[in-house]
Structures are given as C-alpha cells and as structure tokens.
Amino acid sequence: MKNRVLLENYDLPGDLESQIGQFIEYYNHQRYHEAICNVTPADKYYGRDQAILNERRKIKLKTIKQRRL
C-alpha cells in the first residue's frame, strides 16, 4: 500500500483517505492471495472459500476430461 500511496500526489487529505479506502477494498475483495489458496480475504473470512475451491476443482476435472477426448 505504501508504494501505491507514494506514487501519487494528493492535494487534499480527503483524496488520500479515499485512495486508501479504495486500496483496502481492492485488497480484501478482489486480490487473490496465494497463502490462502488463491481466494480473497473476504471469501476466507465469510467462509466462501471451500465452495470456491470445490467449484474450481470441478472445472479443472471437466477441463482435463475434455482434453483427453
């Protein structure tokens, strides 16, 4: 976050607060984290991670099956 914040110039304190809020939203809800099996922290926190991982496994098995044909 520090690197992103330092890359831009902010004229008003509200601009900086807004940018930090946007980064936190991105980090928690859009960015996949390798340490938690490539799900977002929000998915892990709300317990959606297992459903997502199960769906990914199904898609992977289906893809492998189609490639073998």
CHARMM-style PDB file with segment names, atoms N, HN, CA, C and O in Angstrom:
ATOM      1  N   MET     1       0.827  -1.171   0.000  1.00  0.00      PROA
ATOM      2  CA  MET     1       0.000   0.000   0.000  1.00  0.00      PROA
ATOM      3  C   MET     1       0.884   1.252   0.000  1.00  0.00      PROA
ATOM      4  O   MET     1       0.573   2.239  -0.665  1.00  0.00      PROA
ATOM      5  N   LYS     2       1.961   1.202   0.733  1.00  0.00      PROA
ATOM      6  HN  LYS     2       2.214   0.399   1.273  1.00  0.00      PROA
ATOM      7  CA  LYS     2       2.846   2.359   0.821  1.00  0.00      PROA
ATOM      8  C   LYS     2       3.360   2.759  -0.557  1.00  0.00      PROA
ATOM      9  O   LYS     2       3.414   3.948  -0.874  1.00  0.00      PROA
ATOM     10  N   ASN     3       3.734   1.792  -1.371  1.00  0.00      PROA
ATOM     11  HN  ASN     3       3.690   0.827  -1.113  1.00  0.00      PROA
ATOM     12  CA  ASN     3       4.235   2.100  -2.706  1.00  0.00      PROA
ATOM     13  C   ASN     3       3.179   2.768  -3.570  1.00  0.00      PROA
ATOM     14  O   ASN     3       3.489   3.694  -4.319  1.00  0.00      PROA
ATOM     15  N   ARG     4       1.953   2.316  -3.478  1.00  0.00      PROA
ATOM     16  HN  ARG     4       1.701   1.563  -2.870  1.00  0.00      PROA
ATOM     17  CA  ARG     4       0.882   2.920  -4.269  1.00  0.00      PROA
ATOM     18  C   ARG     4       0.585   4.336  -3.807  1.00  0.00      PROA
ATOM     19  O   ARG     4       0.362   5.227  -4.626  1.00  0.00      PROA
ATOM     20  N   VAL     5       0.582   4.544  -2.505  1.00  0.00      PROA
ATOM     21  HN  VAL     5       0.763   3.820  -1.840  1.00  0.00      PROA
ATOM     22  CA  VAL     5       0.271   5.863  -1.965  1.00  0.00      PROA
ATOM     23  C   VAL     5       1.367   6.855  -2.324  1.00  0.00      PROA
ATOM     24  O   VAL     5       1.078   8.013  -2.625  1.00  0.00      PROA
ATOM     25  N   LEU     6       2.605   6.423  -2.297  1.00  0.00      PROA
ATOM     26  HN  LEU     6       2.840   5.482  -2.052  1.00  0.00      PROA
ATOM     27  CA  LEU     6       3.713   7.328  -2.586  1.00  0.00      PROA
ATOM     28  C   LEU     6       3.831   7.690  -4.059  1.00  0.00      PROA
ATOM     29  O   LEU     6       4.489   8.674  -4.399  1.00  0.00      PROA
ATOM     30  N   LEU     7       3.205   6.913  -4.941  1.00  0.00      PROA
ATOM     31  HN  LEU     7       2.671   6.114  -4.665  1.00  0.00      PROA
ATOM     32  CA  LEU     7       3.304   7.176  -6.376  1.00  0.00      PROA
ATOM     33  C   LEU     7       2.486   8.387  -6.825  1.00  0.00      PROA
ATOM     34  O   LEU     7       2.737   8.938  -7.896  1.00  0.00      PROA
ATOM     35  N   GLU     8       1.520   8.801  -6.023  1.00  0.00      PROA
ATOM     36  HN  GLU     8       1.316   8.354  -5.153  1.00  0.00      PROA
ATOM     37  CA  GLU     8       0.638   9.883  -6.442  1.00  0.00      PROA
ATOM     38  C   GLU     8       0.759  11.074  -5.504  1.00  0.00      PROA
ATOM     39  O   GLU     8       1.176  10.945  -4.353  1.00  0.00      PROA
ATOM     40  N   ASN     9       0.388  12.225  -6.023  1.00  0.00      PROA
ATOM     41  HN  ASN     9       0.050  12.329  -6.958  1.00  0.00      PROA
ATOM     42  CA  ASN     9       0.349  13.437  -5.220  1.00  0.00      PROA
ATOM     43  C   ASN     9      -1.098  13.725  -4.842  1.00  0.00      PROA
ATOM     44  O   ASN     9      -1.995  13.620  -5.679  1.00  0.00      PROA
ATOM     45  N   TYR    10      -1.322  14.081  -3.605  1.00  0.00      PROA
ATOM     46  HN  TYR    10      -0.594  14.167  -2.925  1.00  0.00      PROA
ATOM     47  CA  TYR    10      -2.667  14.349  -3.112  1.00  0.00      PROA
ATOM     48  C   TYR    10      -2.751  15.797  -2.665  1.00  0.00      PROA
ATOM     49  O   TYR    10      -1.948  16.254  -1.851  1.00  0.00      PROA
ATOM     50  N   ASP    11      -3.722  16.513  -3.198  1.00  0.00      PROA
ATOM     51  HN  ASP    11      -4.374  16.142  -3.860  1.00  0.00      PROA
ATOM     52  CA  ASP    11      -3.895  17.918  -2.859  1.00  0.00      PROA
ATOM     53  C   ASP    11      -4.699  18.102  -1.578  1.00  0.00      PROA
ATOM     54  O   ASP    11      -4.482  19.055  -0.830  1.00  0.00      PROA
ATOM     55  N   LEU    12      -5.614  17.196  -1.335  1.00  0.00      PROA
ATOM     56  HN  LEU    12      -5.791  16.422  -1.943  1.00  0.00      PROA
ATOM     57  CA  LEU    12      -6.480  17.307  -0.165  1.00  0.00      PROA
ATOM     58  C   LEU    12      -6.381  16.038   0.683  1.00  0.00      PROA
ATOM     59  O   LEU    12      -6.174  14.952   0.144  1.00  0.00      PROA
ATOM     60  N   PRO    13      -6.527  16.165   2.000  1.00  0.00      PROA
ATOM     61  CA  PRO    13      -6.486  14.971   2.850  1.00  0.00      PROA
ATOM     62  C   PRO    13      -7.576  13.957   2.484  1.00  0.00      PROA
ATOM     63  O   PRO    13      -7.375  12.751   2.621  1.00  0.00      PROA
ATOM     64  N   GLY    14      -8.718  14.446   2.024  1.00  0.00      PROA
ATOM     65  HN  GLY    14      -8.881  15.427   1.913  1.00  0.00      PROA
ATOM     66  CA  GLY    14      -9.804  13.550   1.626  1.00  0.00      PROA
ATOM     67  C   GLY    14      -9.426  12.668   0.451  1.00  0.00      PROA
ATOM     68  O   GLY    14      -9.883  11.529   0.358  1.00  0.00      PROA
ATOM     69  N   ASP    15      -8.596  13.181  -0.447  1.00  0.00      PROA
ATOM     70  HN  ASP    15      -8.225  14.107  -0.372  1.00  0.00      PROA
ATOM     71  CA  ASP    15      -8.140  12.396  -1.590  1.00  0.00      PROA
ATOM     72  C   ASP    15      -7.311  11.205  -1.125  1.00  0.00      PROA
ATOM     73  O   ASP    15      -7.468  10.091  -1.625  1.00  0.00      PROA
ATOM     74  N   LEU    16      -6.440  11.450  -0.176  1.00  0.00      PROA
ATOM     75  HN  LEU    16      -6.313  12.355   0.231  1.00  0.00      PROA
ATOM     76  CA  LEU    16      -5.606  10.374   0.367  1.00  0.00      PROA
ATOM     77  C   LEU    16      -6.467   9.334   1.071  1.00  0.00      PROA
ATOM     78  O   LEU    16      -6.275   8.134   0.877  1.00  0.00      PROA
ATOM     79  N   GLU    17      -7.412   9.786   1.885  1.00  0.00      PROA
ATOM     80  HN  GLU    17      -7.568  10.761   2.042  1.00  0.00      PROA
ATOM     81  CA  GLU    17      -8.300   8.851   2.592  1.00  0.00      PROA
ATOM     82  C   GLU    17      -9.103   8.015   1.603  1.00  0.00      PROA
ATOM     83  O   GLU    17      -9.291   6.816   1.808  1.00  0.00      PROA
ATOM     84  N   SER    18      -9.571   8.639   0.541  1.00  0.00      PROA
ATOM     85  HN  SER    18      -9.419   9.613   0.374  1.00  0.00      PROA
ATOM     86  CA  SER    18     -10.333   7.929  -0.483  1.00  0.00      PROA
ATOM     87  C   SER    18      -9.473   6.864  -1.166  1.00  0.00      PROA
ATOM     88  O   SER    18      -9.924   5.739  -1.384  1.00  0.00      PROA
ATOM     89  N   GLN    19      -8.243   7.222  -1.499  1.00  0.00      PROA
ATOM     90  HN  GLN    19      -7.877   8.136  -1.322  1.00  0.00      PROA
ATOM     91  CA  GLN    19      -7.333   6.279  -2.163  1.00  0.00      PROA
ATOM     92  C   GLN    19      -7.013   5.101  -1.246  1.00  0.00      PROA
ATOM     93  O   GLN    19      -6.956   3.959  -1.702  1.00  0.00      PROA
ATOM     94  N   ILE    20      -6.807   5.365   0.022  1.00  0.00      PROA
ATOM     95  HN  ILE    20      -6.853   6.293   0.393  1.00  0.00      PROA
ATOM     96  CA  ILE    20      -6.536   4.278   0.976  1.00  0.00      PROA
ATOM     97  C   ILE    20      -7.748   3.363   1.085  1.00  0.00      PROA
ATOM     98  O   ILE    20      -7.605   2.141   1.119  1.00  0.00      PROA
ATOM     99  N   GLY    21      -8.937   3.948   1.140  1.00  0.00      PROA
ATOM    100  HN  GLY    21      -9.054   4.941   1.112  1.00  0.00      PROA
ATOM    101  CA  GLY    21     -10.164   3.142   1.189  1.00  0.00      PROA
ATOM    102  C   GLY    21     -10.334   2.268  -0.035  1.00  0.00      PROA
ATOM    103  O   GLY    21     -10.749   1.114   0.072  1.00  0.00      PROA
ATOM    104  N   GLN    22     -10.014   2.815  -1.201  1.00  0.00      PROA
ATOM    105  HN  GLN    22      -9.677   3.752  -1.287  1.00  0.00      PROA
ATOM    106  CA  GLN    22     -10.103   2.037  -2.434  1.00  0.00      PROA
ATOM    107  C   GLN    22      -9.104   0.887  -2.432  1.00  0.00      PROA
ATOM    108  O   GLN    22      -9.419  -0.215  -2.881  1.00  0.00      PROA
ATOM    109  N   PHE    23      -7.908   1.141  -1.929  1.00  0.00      PROA
ATOM    110  HN  PHE    23      -7.652   2.036  -1.564  1.00  0.00      PROA
ATOM    111  CA  PHE    23      -6.902   0.081  -1.877  1.00  0.00      PROA
ATOM    112  C   PHE    23      -7.338  -1.035  -0.928  1.00  0.00      PROA
ATOM    113  O   PHE    23      -7.179  -2.215  -1.241  1.00  0.00      PROA
ATOM    114  N   ILE    24      -7.880  -0.667   0.217  1.00  0.00      PROA
ATOM    115  HN  ILE    24      -8.009   0.292   0.471  1.00  0.00      PROA
ATOM    116  CA  ILE    24      -8.335  -1.675   1.186  1.00  0.00      PROA
ATOM    117  C   ILE    24      -9.459  -2.509   0.585  1.00  0.00      PROA
ATOM    118  O   ILE    24      -9.489  -3.727   0.761  1.00  0.00      PROA
ATOM    119  N   GLU    25     -10.379  -1.868  -0.120  1.00  0.00      PROA
ATOM    120  HN  GLU    25     -10.355  -0.879  -0.264  1.00  0.00      PROA
ATOM    121  CA  GLU    25     -11.470  -2.581  -0.793  1.00  0.00      PROA
ATOM    122  C   GLU    25     -10.909  -3.569  -1.823  1.00  0.00      PROA
ATOM    123  O   GLU    25     -11.336  -4.722  -1.876  1.00  0.00      PROA
ATOM    124  N   TYR    26      -9.958  -3.117  -2.632  1.00  0.00      PROA
ATOM    125  HN  TYR    26      -9.610  -2.181  -2.589  1.00  0.00      PROA
ATOM    126  CA  TYR    26      -9.327  -3.987  -3.624  1.00  0.00      PROA
ATOM    127  C   TYR    26      -8.605  -5.152  -2.952  1.00  0.00      PROA
ATOM    128  O   TYR    26      -8.761  -6.304  -3.359  1.00  0.00      PROA
ATOM    129  N   TYR    27      -7.823  -4.852  -1.931  1.00  0.00      PROA
ATOM    130  HN  TYR    27      -7.696  -3.917  -1.601  1.00  0.00      PROA
ATOM    131  CA  TYR    27      -7.005  -5.867  -1.264  1.00  0.00      PROA
ATOM    132  C   TYR    27      -7.867  -6.950  -0.629  1.00  0.00      PROA
ATOM    133  O   TYR    27      -7.521  -8.130  -0.694  1.00  0.00      PROA
ATOM    134  N   ASN    28      -8.970  -6.573  -0.025  1.00  0.00      PROA
ATOM    135  HN  ASN    28      -9.251  -5.615   0.028  1.00  0.00      PROA
ATOM    136  CA  ASN    28      -9.801  -7.537   0.690  1.00  0.00      PROA
ATOM    137  C   ASN    28     -10.836  -8.246  -0.172  1.00  0.00      PROA
ATOM    138  O   ASN    28     -11.250  -9.357   0.158  1.00  0.00      PROA
ATOM    139  N   HSD    29     -11.263  -7.625  -1.273  1.00  0.00      PROA
ATOM    140  HN  HSD    29     -10.927  -6.722  -1.541  1.00  0.00      PROA
ATOM    141  CA  HSD    29     -12.379  -8.193  -2.027  1.00  0.00      PROA
ATOM    142  C   HSD    29     -12.055  -8.593  -3.458  1.00  0.00      PROA
ATOM    143  O   HSD    29     -12.862  -9.280  -4.085  1.00  0.00      PROA
ATOM    144  N   GLN    30     -10.904  -8.192  -4.005  1.00  0.00      PROA
ATOM    145  HN  GLN    30     -10.248  -7.635  -3.495  1.00  0.00      PROA
ATOM    146  CA  GLN    30     -10.599  -8.518  -5.393  1.00  0.00      PROA
ATOM    147  C   GLN    30      -9.274  -9.244  -5.569  1.00  0.00      PROA
ATOM    148  O   GLN    30      -9.133 -10.055  -6.485  1.00  0.00      PROA
ATOM    149  N   ARG    31      -8.326  -8.975  -4.731  1.00  0.00      PROA
ATOM    150  HN  ARG    31      -8.440  -8.316  -3.987  1.00  0.00      PROA
ATOM    151  CA  ARG    31      -6.978  -9.533  -4.904  1.00  0.00      PROA
ATOM    152  C   ARG    31      -6.910 -10.940  -4.324  1.00  0.00      PROA
ATOM    153  O   ARG    31      -7.237 -11.156  -3.157  1.00  0.00      PROA
ATOM    154  N   TYR    32      -6.485 -11.890  -5.141  1.00  0.00      PROA
ATOM    155  HN  TYR    32      -6.219 -11.716  -6.089  1.00  0.00      PROA
ATOM    156  CA  TYR    32      -6.321 -13.267  -4.680  1.00  0.00      PROA
ATOM    157  C   TYR    32      -5.004 -13.399  -3.929  1.00  0.00      PROA
ATOM    158  O   TYR    32      -3.998 -12.809  -4.323  1.00  0.00      PROA
ATOM    159  N   HSD    33      -5.009 -14.174  -2.845  1.00  0.00      PROA
ATOM    160  HN  HSD    33      -5.827 -14.653  -2.525  1.00  0.00      PROA
ATOM    161  CA  HSD    33      -3.831 -14.350  -2.009  1.00  0.00      PROA
ATOM    162  C   HSD    33      -3.363 -15.795  -2.076  1.00  0.00      PROA
ATOM    163  O   HSD    33      -4.119 -16.716  -1.766  1.00  0.00      PROA
ATOM    164  N   GLU    34      -2.149 -15.984  -2.470  1.00  0.00      PROA
ATOM    165  HN  GLU    34      -1.534 -15.236  -2.721  1.00  0.00      PROA
ATOM    166  CA  GLU    34      -1.591 -17.326  -2.625  1.00  0.00      PROA
ATOM    167  C   GLU    34      -1.551 -18.080  -1.303  1.00  0.00      PROA
ATOM    168  O   GLU    34      -1.754 -19.294  -1.277  1.00  0.00      PROA
ATOM    169  N   ALA    35      -1.295 -17.381  -0.218  1.00  0.00      PROA
ATOM    170  HN  ALA    35      -1.131 -16.395  -0.239  1.00  0.00      PROA
ATOM    171  CA  ALA    35      -1.171 -18.026   1.088  1.00  0.00      PROA
ATOM    172  C   ALA    35      -2.487 -18.628   1.573  1.00  0.00      PROA
ATOM    173  O   ALA    35      -2.477 -19.518   2.424  1.00  0.00      PROA
ATOM    174  N   ILE    36      -3.615 -18.163   1.050  1.00  0.00      PROA
ATOM    175  HN  ILE    36      -3.623 -17.440   0.359  1.00  0.00      PROA
ATOM    176  CA  ILE    36      -4.912 -18.721   1.446  1.00  0.00      PROA
ATOM    177  C   ILE    36      -5.597 -19.372   0.244  1.00  0.00      PROA
ATOM    178  O   ILE    36      -6.799 -19.207   0.030  1.00  0.00      PROA
ATOM    179  N   CYS    37      -4.820 -20.101  -0.522  1.00  0.00      PROA
ATOM    180  HN  CYS    37      -3.844 -20.235  -0.349  1.00  0.00      PROA
ATOM    181  CA  CYS    37      -5.302 -20.918  -1.656  1.00  0.00      PROA
ATOM    182  C   CYS    37      -5.949 -20.085  -2.767  1.00  0.00      PROA
ATOM    183  O   CYS    37      -6.931 -20.513  -3.373  1.00  0.00      PROA
ATOM    184  N   ASN    38      -5.407 -18.920  -3.028  1.00  0.00      PROA
ATOM    185  HN  ASN    38      -4.608 -18.573  -2.535  1.00  0.00      PROA
ATOM    186  CA  ASN    38      -5.872 -18.064  -4.128  1.00  0.00      PROA
ATOM    187  C   ASN    38      -7.347 -17.704  -4.035  1.00  0.00      PROA
ATOM    188  O   ASN    38      -8.076 -17.767  -5.025  1.00  0.00      PROA
ATOM    189  N   VAL    39      -7.775 -17.331  -2.849  1.00  0.00      PROA
ATOM    190  HN  VAL    39      -7.183 -17.280  -2.045  1.00  0.00      PROA
ATOM    191  CA  VAL    39      -9.081 -16.717  -2.644  1.00  0.00      PROA
ATOM    192  C   VAL    39      -8.847 -15.356  -2.007  1.00  0.00      PROA
ATOM    193  O   VAL    39      -7.747 -15.067  -1.537  1.00  0.00      PROA
ATOM    194  N   THR    40      -9.864 -14.535  -1.989  1.00  0.00      PROA
ATOM    195  HN  THR    40     -10.758 -14.769  -2.371  1.00  0.00      PROA
ATOM    196  CA  THR    40      -9.713 -13.218  -1.371  1.00  0.00      PROA
ATOM    197  C   THR    40      -9.864 -13.350   0.141  1.00  0.00      PROA
ATOM    198  O   THR    40     -10.473 -14.307   0.620  1.00  0.00      PROA
ATOM    199  N   PRO    41      -9.319 -12.404   0.895  1.00  0.00      PROA
ATOM    200  CA  PRO    41      -9.507 -12.444   2.347  1.00  0.00      PROA
ATOM    201  C   PRO    41     -10.986 -12.402   2.746  1.00  0.00      PROA
ATOM    202  O   PRO    41     -11.379 -13.033   3.727  1.00  0.00      PROA
ATOM    203  N   ALA    42     -11.797 -11.672   2.000  1.00  0.00      PROA
ATOM    204  HN  ALA    42     -11.478 -11.160   1.203  1.00  0.00      PROA
ATOM    205  CA  ALA    42     -13.228 -11.613   2.307  1.00  0.00      PROA
ATOM    206  C   ALA    42     -13.872 -12.988   2.121  1.00  0.00      PROA
ATOM    207  O   ALA    42     -14.708 -13.396   2.927  1.00  0.00      PROA
ATOM    208  N   ASP    43     -13.484 -13.706   1.058  1.00  0.00      PROA
ATOM    209  HN  ASP    43     -12.804 -13.375   0.404  1.00  0.00      PROA
ATOM    210  CA  ASP    43     -14.016 -15.052   0.843  1.00  0.00      PROA
ATOM    211  C   ASP    43     -13.644 -15.969   2.002  1.00  0.00      PROA
ATOM    212  O   ASP    43     -14.476 -16.746   2.470  1.00  0.00      PROA
ATOM    213  N   LYS    44     -12.426 -15.886   2.457  1.00  0.00      PROA
ATOM    214  HN  LYS    44     -11.750 -15.255   2.076  1.00  0.00      PROA
ATOM    215  CA  LYS    44     -11.961 -16.704   3.567  1.00  0.00      PROA
ATOM    216  C   LYS    44     -12.702 -16.337   4.846  1.00  0.00      PROA
ATOM    217  O   LYS    44     -13.140 -17.218   5.585  1.00  0.00      PROA
ATOM    218  N   TYR    45     -12.844 -15.050   5.109  1.00  0.00      PROA
ATOM    219  HN  TYR    45     -12.488 -14.334   4.508  1.00  0.00      PROA
ATOM    220  CA  TYR    45     -13.477 -14.574   6.329  1.00  0.00      PROA
ATOM    221  C   TYR    45     -14.939 -14.995   6.405  1.00  0.00      PROA
ATOM    222  O   TYR    45     -15.411 -15.419   7.460  1.00  0.00      PROA
ATOM    223  N   TYR    46     -15.652 -14.880   5.297  1.00  0.00      PROA
ATOM    224  HN  TYR    46     -15.269 -14.535   4.440  1.00  0.00      PROA
ATOM    225  CA  TYR    46     -17.075 -15.208   5.282  1.00  0.00      PROA
ATOM    226  C   TYR    46     -17.356 -16.680   5.002  1.00  0.00      PROA
ATOM    227  O   TYR    46     -18.518 -17.070   4.895  1.00  0.00      PROA
ATOM    228  N   GLY    47     -16.324 -17.498   4.882  1.00  0.00      PROA
ATOM    229  HN  GLY    47     -15.380 -17.180   4.970  1.00  0.00      PROA
ATOM    230  CA  GLY    47     -16.499 -18.937   4.723  1.00  0.00      PROA
ATOM    231  C   GLY    47     -16.876 -19.382   3.325  1.00  0.00      PROA
ATOM    232  O   GLY    47     -17.367 -20.497   3.149  1.00  0.00      PROA
ATOM    233  N   ARG    48     -16.662 -18.555   2.344  1.00  0.00      PROA
ATOM    234  HN  ARG    48     -16.263 -17.650   2.488  1.00  0.00      PROA
ATOM    235  CA  ARG    48     -16.980 -18.927   0.957  1.00  0.00      PROA
ATOM    236  C   ARG    48     -15.837 -19.642   0.277  1.00  0.00      PROA
ATOM    237  O   ARG    48     -15.980 -20.083  -0.863  1.00  0.00      PROA
ATOM    238  N   ASP    49     -14.710 -19.767   0.944  1.00  0.00      PROA
ATOM    239  HN  ASP    49     -14.594 -19.408   1.871  1.00  0.00      PROA
ATOM    240  CA  ASP    49     -13.509 -20.311   0.306  1.00  0.00      PROA
ATOM    241  C   ASP    49     -13.670 -21.762  -0.118  1.00  0.00      PROA
ATOM    242  O   ASP    49     -13.240 -22.119  -1.215  1.00  0.00      PROA
ATOM    243  N   GLN    50     -14.264 -22.601   0.698  1.00  0.00      PROA
ATOM    244  HN  GLN    50     -14.613 -22.311   1.589  1.00  0.00      PROA
ATOM    245  CA  GLN    50     -14.405 -24.012   0.341  1.00  0.00      PROA
ATOM    246  C   GLN    50     -15.322 -24.203  -0.865  1.00  0.00      PROA
ATOM    247  O   GLN    50     -15.044 -25.041  -1.723  1.00  0.00      PROA
ATOM    248  N   ALA    51     -16.389 -23.449  -0.941  1.00  0.00      PROA
ATOM    249  HN  ALA    51     -16.615 -22.768  -0.244  1.00  0.00      PROA
ATOM    250  CA  ALA    51     -17.285 -23.542  -2.099  1.00  0.00      PROA
ATOM    251  C   ALA    51     -16.553 -23.113  -3.372  1.00  0.00      PROA
ATOM    252  O   ALA    51     -16.717 -23.735  -4.421  1.00  0.00      PROA
ATOM    253  N   ILE    52     -15.756 -22.065  -3.284  1.00  0.00      PROA
ATOM    254  HN  ILE    52     -15.623 -21.560  -2.431  1.00  0.00      PROA
ATOM    255  CA  ILE    52     -14.992 -21.588  -4.438  1.00  0.00      PROA
ATOM    256  C   ILE    52     -13.970 -22.630  -4.862  1.00  0.00      PROA
ATOM    257  O   ILE    52     -13.833 -22.918  -6.051  1.00  0.00      PROA
ATOM    258  N   LEU    53     -13.249 -23.199  -3.900  1.00  0.00      PROA
ATOM    259  HN  LEU    53     -13.360 -22.965  -2.934  1.00  0.00      PROA
ATOM    260  CA  LEU    53     -12.231 -24.201  -4.219  1.00  0.00      PROA
ATOM    261  C   LEU    53     -12.859 -25.467  -4.797  1.00  0.00      PROA
ATOM    262  O   LEU    53     -12.296 -26.077  -5.707  1.00  0.00      PROA
ATOM    263  N   ASN    54     -14.017 -25.866  -4.280  1.00  0.00      PROA
ATOM    264  HN  ASN    54     -14.474 -25.371  -3.541  1.00  0.00      PROA
ATOM    265  CA  ASN    54     -14.711 -27.035  -4.826  1.00  0.00      PROA
ATOM    266  C   ASN    54     -15.147 -26.788  -6.271  1.00  0.00      PROA
ATOM    267  O   ASN    54     -15.035 -27.675  -7.118  1.00  0.00      PROA
ATOM    268  N   GLU    55     -15.636 -25.598  -6.544  1.00  0.00      PROA
ATOM    269  HN  GLU    55     -15.727 -24.878  -5.857  1.00  0.00      PROA
ATOM    270  CA  GLU    55     -16.057 -25.254  -7.909  1.00  0.00      PROA
ATOM    271  C   GLU    55     -14.852 -25.254  -8.855  1.00  0.00      PROA
ATOM    272  O   GLU    55     -14.952 -25.717  -9.992  1.00  0.00      PROA
ATOM    273  N   ARG    56     -13.727 -24.740  -8.387  1.00  0.00      PROA
ATOM    274  HN  ARG    56     -13.646 -24.364  -7.464  1.00  0.00      PROA
ATOM    275  CA  ARG    56     -12.516 -24.744  -9.214  1.00  0.00      PROA
ATOM    276  C   ARG    56     -12.063 -26.169  -9.513  1.00  0.00      PROA
ATOM    277  O   ARG    56     -11.628 -26.460 -10.627  1.00  0.00      PROA
ATOM    278  N   ARG    57     -12.163 -27.063  -8.522  1.00  0.00      PROA
ATOM    279  HN  ARG    57     -12.516 -26.826  -7.617  1.00  0.00      PROA
ATOM    280  CA  ARG    57     -11.789 -28.463  -8.745  1.00  0.00      PROA
ATOM    281  C   ARG    57     -12.685 -29.112  -9.798  1.00  0.00      PROA
ATOM    282  O   ARG    57     -12.206 -29.848 -10.662  1.00  0.00      PROA
ATOM    283  N   LYS    58     -13.984 -28.836  -9.722  1.00  0.00      PROA
ATOM    284  HN  LYS    58     -14.373 -28.239  -9.021  1.00  0.00      PROA
ATOM    285  CA  LYS    58     -14.919 -29.385 -10.711  1.00  0.00      PROA
ATOM    286  C   LYS    58     -14.573 -28.903 -12.115  1.00  0.00      PROA
ATOM    287  O   LYS    58     -14.564 -29.688 -13.064  1.00  0.00      PROA
ATOM    288  N   ILE    59     -14.293 -27.622 -12.242  1.00  0.00      PROA
ATOM    289  HN  ILE    59     -14.300 -26.984 -11.471  1.00  0.00      PROA
ATOM    290  CA  ILE    59     -13.938 -27.054 -13.543  1.00  0.00      PROA
ATOM    291  C   ILE    59     -12.647 -27.674 -14.056  1.00  0.00      PROA
ATOM    292  O   ILE    59     -12.531 -27.979 -15.242  1.00  0.00      PROA
ATOM    293  N   LYS    60     -11.678 -27.861 -13.168  1.00  0.00      PROA
ATOM    294  HN  LYS    60     -11.772 -27.613 -12.204  1.00  0.00      PROA
ATOM    295  CA  LYS    60     -10.404 -28.451 -13.575  1.00  0.00      PROA
ATOM    296  C   LYS    60     -10.594 -29.892 -14.053  1.00  0.00      PROA
ATOM    297  O   LYS    60     -10.037 -30.284 -15.078  1.00  0.00      PROA
ATOM    298  N   LEU    61     -11.376 -30.678 -13.316  1.00  0.00      PROA
ATOM    299  HN  LEU    61     -11.828 -30.360 -12.483  1.00  0.00      PROA
ATOM    300  CA  LEU    61     -11.614 -32.065 -13.723  1.00  0.00      PROA
ATOM    301  C   LEU    61     -12.358 -32.125 -15.058  1.00  0.00      PROA
ATOM    302  O   LEU    61     -12.059 -32.968 -15.904  1.00  0.00      PROA
ATOM    303  N   LYS    62     -13.321 -31.233 -15.240  1.00  0.00      PROA
ATOM    304  HN  LYS    62     -13.564 -30.548 -14.552  1.00  0.00      PROA
ATOM    305  CA  LYS    62     -14.062 -31.185 -16.504  1.00  0.00      PROA
ATOM    306  C   LYS    62     -13.137 -30.825 -17.670  1.00  0.00      PROA
ATOM    307  O   LYS    62     -13.242 -31.397 -18.755  1.00  0.00      PROA
ATOM    308  N   THR    63     -12.244 -29.887 -17.438  1.00  0.00      PROA
ATOM    309  HN  THR    63     -12.159 -29.423 -16.556  1.00  0.00      PROA
ATOM    310  CA  THR    63     -11.291 -29.468 -18.474  1.00  0.00      PROA
ATOM    311  C   THR    63     -10.348 -30.602 -18.835  1.00  0.00      PROA
ATOM    312  O   THR    63     -10.088 -30.851 -20.012  1.00  0.00      PROA
ATOM    313  N   ILE    64      -9.834 -31.293 -17.818  1.00  0.00      PROA
ATOM    314  HN  ILE    64     -10.045 -31.091 -16.862  1.00  0.00      PROA
ATOM    315  CA  ILE    64      -8.937 -32.425 -18.073  1.00  0.00      PROA
ATOM    316  C   ILE    64      -9.649 -33.513 -18.859  1.00  0.00      PROA
ATOM    317  O   ILE    64      -9.078 -34.101 -19.778  1.00  0.00      PROA
ATOM    318  N   LYS    65     -10.897 -33.777 -18.495  1.00  0.00      PROA
ATOM    319  HN  LYS    65     -11.360 -33.300 -17.749  1.00  0.00      PROA
ATOM    320  CA  LYS    65     -11.679 -34.786 -19.199  1.00  0.00      PROA
ATOM    321  C   LYS    65     -11.884 -34.413 -20.667  1.00  0.00      PROA
ATOM    322  O   LYS    65     -11.776 -35.264 -21.549  1.00  0.00      PROA
ATOM    323  N   GLN    66     -12.177 -33.145 -20.924  1.00  0.00      PROA
ATOM    324  HN  GLN    66     -12.265 -32.453 -20.207  1.00  0.00      PROA
ATOM    325  CA  GLN    66     -12.383 -32.692 -22.302  1.00  0.00      PROA
ATOM    326  C   GLN    66     -11.088 -32.762 -23.111  1.00  0.00      PROA
ATOM    327  O   GLN    66     -11.119 -33.088 -24.297  1.00  0.00      PROA
ATOM    328  N   ARG    67      -9.962 -32.462 -22.488  1.00  0.00      PROA
ATOM    329  HN  ARG    67      -9.936 -32.197 -21.524  1.00  0.00      PROA
ATOM    330  CA  ARG    67      -8.690 -32.521 -23.200  1.00  0.00      PROA
ATOM    331  C   ARG    67      -8.324 -33.948 -23.581  1.00  0.00      PROA
ATOM    332  O   ARG    67      -7.708 -34.181 -24.620  1.00  0.00      PROA
ATOM    333  N   ARG    68      -8.700 -34.888 -22.748  1.00  0.00      PROA
ATOM    334  HN  ARG    68      -9.201 -34.698 -21.904  1.00  0.00      PROA
ATOM    335  CA  ARG    68      -8.393 -36.296 -23.053  1.00  0.00      PROA
ATOM    336  C   ARG    68      -9.176 -36.805 -24.249  1.00  0.00      PROA
ATOM    337  O   ARG    68      -8.734 -37.710 -24.957  1.00  0.00      PROA
ATOM    338  N   LEU    69     -10.353 -36.210 -24.469  1.00  0.00      PROA
ATOM    339  HN  LEU    69     -10.712 -35.475 -23.894  1.00  0.00      PROA
ATOM    340  CA  LEU    69     -11.165 -36.636 -25.620  1.00  0.00      PROA
ATOM    341  C   LEU    69     -10.514 -36.130 -26.881  1.00  0.00      PROA
ATOM    342  OT1 LEU    69     -11.023 -36.368 -27.976  1.00  0.00      PROA
TER     343      LEU     69
END
